[in-house]
Amino acid sequence: MPLKVCITYNLRRPAASDLPEDYYVEYDEEETVEAIAKALEKSGCSVVKIEADEDSYLRLRSEKPDIVFNIAEGLRGESRESHIPSILEMLGIPYTGSGPATLAICLDKALTHQVLSSYGLPSPKFQVFESVEEKLEDYLEFPLIVKPLREGSSKGIRSTSLVRDAEALRKQVSWVISTYKQPAIVEEFLPGREFTIGILGNRSPVVLPIVEILLDKLPREASPIYSYEAKWLWDTPNNPLDILRCPADIPLSLESKLKDIALKTFRVLGCRDLCRIDVRLDRYGEPRIMEVNPLPGLIPNPDAHSALPTAARAAGYSYDELICTILWYALERYGMEDKLDNRSLVKLPRPI
């Protein structure tokens, strides 16, 4: 019998007029779901697709898959990325990727900073604003960057999110709270180069070639941040910006430091199978962890500049090999690796 794999996902759709335009930006296009399904089928798996909506519990219980390939972002709530893994654990169904606790912590930028800081890992100074009237703490100095507390894919991060005075700060905090119905996190702005670091594996996780975000490729009038406009409006498959460089052109000393910080972050937060860690250099050229994404995008189109597949291609992976290797790592973690009949597309990485 072939290995039965369910793919759990949320499909991107146009936002209603009363929602922000980027409301569904974290969700996946059908092209991505189909590409994952085809890769798994090529490795001999039987594939069922299940959208992660209110009916997903019943469908998962009915389908009884051997394992789930999870890319679901969740529908709502402060721990939405944890919902499908929590359901799967209740049903006793194995799945790819990190568990509910890791997903909940990493979605909350303040919790992520607090956990990393407690382990001595460098992240920006920050303050959470529950309301626009709160006083800015003395340890924060302009310029600052304002973000929704619990979002990814640059949702709620605009070119205007980089603020240089109190008036702009209040305006941006007010916009985030009213638009996204959640607190705003205000972080010190890190003026140096920006990198994103992909990791695959578990017991001996491997760092993929480091990706640099070339912020000087943005329009001249744009703020030097990887904003919603930069990711989704100015850089499109039909009109791509040359904004990613992989491998990053950096000294070996910085490469070693970035890899070391990324691996420690991966382990401290309990990430599994795959992860992407965003890092930026401070004014002294030292790396600090901005965000951790245990559910990184897996867009198949190279022109879409999806960072983890970009790093995997630089390491010699085809898209199908990346997907099947993620699955194999999850199977190995559950002691089920022998259930994958065809391992021809599994490519276990070696340290780079």
C-alpha positions in Angstrom: 0.0 0.0 0.0 1.4 3.5 -0.9 1.9 5.9 2.0 -1.2 8.0 2.4 -0.4 11.7 2.8 -2.9 14.5 3.4 -1.8 18.0 2.6 -3.4 20.6 4.9 -3.4 24.2 3.6 -5.3 27.5 3.4 -5.9 28.9 -0.1 -5.3 32.5 -0.8 -8.4 34.5 -2.0 -9.3 38.1 -2.7 -10.0 40.0 0.5 -13.4 41.4 1.1 -13.8 45.2 0.9 -13.9 45.5 4.7 -10.6 43.7 5.2 -7.1 44.9 4.6 -5.7 44.0 1.2 -3.1 41.7 2.7 -5.5 39.8 4.9 -4.9 36.5 3.1 -1.3 37.1 2.0 0.1 34.3 4.3 -2.2 31.7 2.6 -1.0 29.6 -0.4 -1.9 29.8 -4.0 -3.4 26.6 -5.6 -0.2 26.4 -7.7 1.8 25.7 -4.5 -0.6 23.0 -3.2 -0.6 21.3 -6.6 3.2 21.3 -6.8 3.6 19.7 -3.4 1.0 17.1 -4.3 2.7 16.2 -7.5 6.1 16.0 -5.8 4.7 13.6 -3.2 2.9 11.5 -5.9 6.2 11.2 -7.8 7.7 9.6 -4.6 4.9 7.0 -4.7 2.6 8.5 -2.1 -1.2 8.6 -2.3 -2.2 12.2 -1.8 -5.4 13.8 -0.4 -5.8 17.6 -0.2 -7.7 19.1 2.8 -8.3 22.8 3.2 -7.8 23.8 6.8 -11.2 25.1 7.5 -13.9 24.3 10.2 -14.5 20.9 8.5 -10.9 19.8 8.5 -11.2 17.9 11.8 -13.9 15.6 10.4 -12.1 15.1 7.1 -8.9 14.2 8.8 -10.7 11.8 11.1 -12.4 10.2 8.1 -9.4 10.0 5.8 -7.0 8.5 8.4 -3.8 9.5 6.6 -0.5 7.9 7.5 1.0 11.4 7.8 0.0 15.0 7.0 2.1 17.5 5.1 1.1 20.6 6.9 1.4 24.1 5.4 -1.8 25.5 7.0 -1.6 29.0 8.5 -4.9 28.7 10.3 -8.1 30.7 10.1 -8.1 33.0 13.1 -6.9 33.7 16.6 -3.6 34.4 18.3 -2.4 30.7 17.9 -4.0 30.0 14.5 -0.9 28.2 13.1 -1.1 25.7 16.0 -4.7 24.6 15.2 -4.0 21.9 12.6 -1.1 20.4 14.5 -3.2 20.4 17.7 -6.0 18.5 15.9 -3.5 16.0 14.5 -2.0 15.3 17.8 -5.4 14.8 19.3 -6.2 12.3 16.5 -2.8 10.7 16.8 -1.8 11.5 13.2 1.9 12.3 12.4 2.6 15.5 10.5 5.5 17.5 9.0 6.9 20.5 10.7 6.9 22.0 14.2 4.5 21.4 17.0 1.7 23.6 18.4 3.9 25.3 21.1 6.7 26.2 18.7 4.2 27.6 16.2 2.4 29.6 18.8 5.6 31.2 20.2 7.1 32.0 16.8 3.9 33.7 15.5 4.1 36.1 18.5 7.1 38.3 17.8 7.4 39.5 21.4 7.4 36.0 22.8 10.0 35.0 20.3 12.3 37.8 21.4 11.7 37.0 25.0 12.6 33.3 24.6 15.6 34.0 22.5 16.9 36.7 24.9 16.6 34.3 27.8 19.0 32.0 26.0 21.4 34.8 25.2 20.5 34.9 21.5 20.5 38.4 20.1 17.2 40.1 19.0 16.0 43.7 18.8 14.8 45.8 21.7 11.1 46.1 21.5 7.9 47.3 23.1 4.3 46.0 22.7 1.6 48.6 22.3 -1.9 47.5 23.4 -3.1 51.0 22.7 -1.8 54.1 20.9 -1.8 56.1 24.2 1.0 54.1 25.8 4.3 55.9 26.5 7.4 54.9 24.4 10.0 53.4 26.7 13.2 55.2 27.2 15.3 52.3 25.9 13.9 52.8 22.4 15.2 55.5 20.1 14.2 56.5 16.6 14.2 55.3 13.9 11.8 52.4 14.9 9.8 49.8 13.0 6.1 49.1 13.7 4.5 45.7 13.0 1.5 43.7 13.9 2.4 41.4 16.8 1.2 38.2 15.3 1.5 38.0 11.5 4.0 36.8 8.9 4.8 37.2 5.2 5.3 41.0 5.9 1.5 41.3 6.5 0.9 44.7 8.1 4.5 45.9 7.3 4.5 48.8 4.9 7.1 51.2 3.7 5.5 53.6 6.3 6.3 51.1 9.1 9.7 52.6 9.5 9.0 55.7 11.6 11.4 58.5 12.6 9.4 60.6 15.0 6.7 60.4 17.6 3.9 61.6 15.3 4.7 58.9 12.7 5.0 56.3 15.5 1.5 57.1 16.9 0.0 57.1 13.4 1.5 53.7 12.5 0.6 52.1 15.8 -2.9 53.3 15.5 -3.2 51.9 12.0 -1.9 48.5 13.0 -4.2 48.1 16.0 -7.3 49.3 14.2 -6.6 47.4 10.9 -5.4 44.1 12.3 -7.3 44.0 15.6 -4.2 43.1 17.6 -1.4 44.8 19.4 1.5 46.5 17.6 5.1 45.6 18.3 7.6 48.5 18.0 11.2 47.4 17.5 14.5 49.2 17.2 15.5 49.6 13.6 18.5 47.5 12.6 20.3 49.4 9.8 22.6 46.7 8.4 22.3 44.0 5.8 19.4 41.5 5.9 19.6 37.7 5.5 17.2 34.8 5.7 18.5 31.4 6.7 16.8 28.1 5.8 17.3 24.9 7.9 16.4 21.3 7.2 16.5 18.3 9.5 16.2 17.4 13.1 18.9 15.5 15.0 21.6 17.1 12.9 19.9 20.0 11.2 21.7 21.5 8.2 21.8 25.2 7.2 21.1 25.8 3.5 23.0 28.5 1.6 22.3 31.9 3.2 20.0 34.2 1.3 20.6 38.0 1.3 17.7 40.5 0.8 19.2 43.1 -1.5 17.4 46.2 -0.1 19.2 48.5 -2.4 17.1 47.0 -5.2 14.0 48.5 -3.8 12.5 51.7 -5.4 14.6 54.8 -4.4 11.7 56.3 -2.4 11.0 53.1 -0.4 12.1 52.5 3.2 15.0 50.0 3.5 12.8 47.2 4.8 11.4 44.0 3.3 7.8 45.3 3.4 4.5 44.0 2.0 5.0 46.2 -1.0 8.5 44.9 -1.5 7.4 41.2 -1.3 4.1 41.3 -3.1 3.6 44.4 -5.1 7.0 45.6 -6.5 8.5 42.1 -6.8 6.2 39.8 -8.8 6.8 36.8 -11.1 5.8 38.9 -14.1 8.0 41.8 -13.1 10.6 40.4 -10.7 13.1 42.5 -8.8 16.6 41.1 -8.5 16.2 41.2 -4.7 17.6 37.9 -3.5 21.2 36.8 -3.6 22.0 33.2 -2.8 24.5 32.3 -1.6 25.0 35.6 0.1 28.3 37.4 -0.7 29.7 37.6 2.9 32.9 36.9 4.7 33.4 33.4 6.1 33.4 34.8 9.6 30.0 36.3 9.2 28.7 33.2 7.5 29.8 31.1 10.4 28.2 33.4 12.9 24.9 33.5 11.1 24.8 29.7 10.8 25.7 29.3 14.5 22.9 31.7 15.6 20.4 30.1 13.3 21.1 26.5 14.5 20.9 27.6 18.1 17.6 29.4 17.4 16.2 26.3 15.7 17.0 24.2 18.7 16.0 26.6 21.4 12.5 27.1 19.9 12.0 23.4 19.2 11.7 23.7 15.4 11.4 20.5 13.4 12.0 19.4 9.8 12.2 22.8 8.3 12.5 26.5 9.3 13.5 29.9 8.0 15.1 32.5 10.3 15.3 36.2 9.4 18.4 38.1 10.6 19.6 41.6 10.2 22.8 43.3 11.2 22.8 46.1 13.8 24.8 49.3 13.6 27.9 47.4 14.7 27.6 44.7 12.1 26.4 42.1 14.6 23.5 39.8 13.6 20.2 39.9 15.5 17.2 37.6 15.0 14.2 39.5 13.7 11.7 36.6 13.1 11.5 32.8 13.1 9.2 31.1 10.6 8.7 27.4 11.2 6.1 27.4 8.4 8.1 29.0 5.6 6.7 29.5 2.2 7.2 26.8 -0.4 6.3 28.6 -3.6 7.5 26.5 -6.6 8.0 29.3 -9.1 11.6 30.6 -8.9 10.5 34.0 -10.1 8.3 34.3 -7.0 11.5 34.6 -4.8 10.3 32.2 -2.1 13.4 32.2 0.1 13.5 28.6 1.3 13.1 27.0 -2.2 15.7 29.6 -3.4 18.2 28.4 -0.8 17.4 24.8 -1.6 18.0 25.3 -5.3 21.4 26.9 -4.4 22.2 23.7 -2.5 21.4 21.6 -5.5 17.8 20.5 -4.7 15.0 20.4 -7.2 11.6 21.5 -5.9 10.4 17.9 -5.8 13.5 16.8 -3.8 12.9 19.6 -1.3 9.3 18.5 -0.6 10.1 14.8 -0.4 13.1 15.4 1.9 10.9 17.4 4.3 8.4 14.5 4.3 11.2 12.0 4.9 12.6 14.0 7.9 9.1 13.9 9.4 8.8 10.2 8.8 12.2 9.6 10.3 11.2 11.6 13.4 8.2 9.3 13.9 10.2 6.1 13.1 8.3 5.6 9.9 11.0 6.1 7.3 10.6 2.6 6.1 7.0 3.3 5.0 8.2 5.5 2.1 8.6 2.9 -0.7 10.3 5.2 -3.2 13.1 7.4 -1.8 14.4 8.5 -5.2 13.5 12.1 -4.5 14.8 12.2 -1.0 18.0 14.2 -0.8 19.5 14.3 2.6 21.6 17.5 2.9 25.2 17.6 4.0 26.7 20.5 5.9 27.4 23.4 3.6 
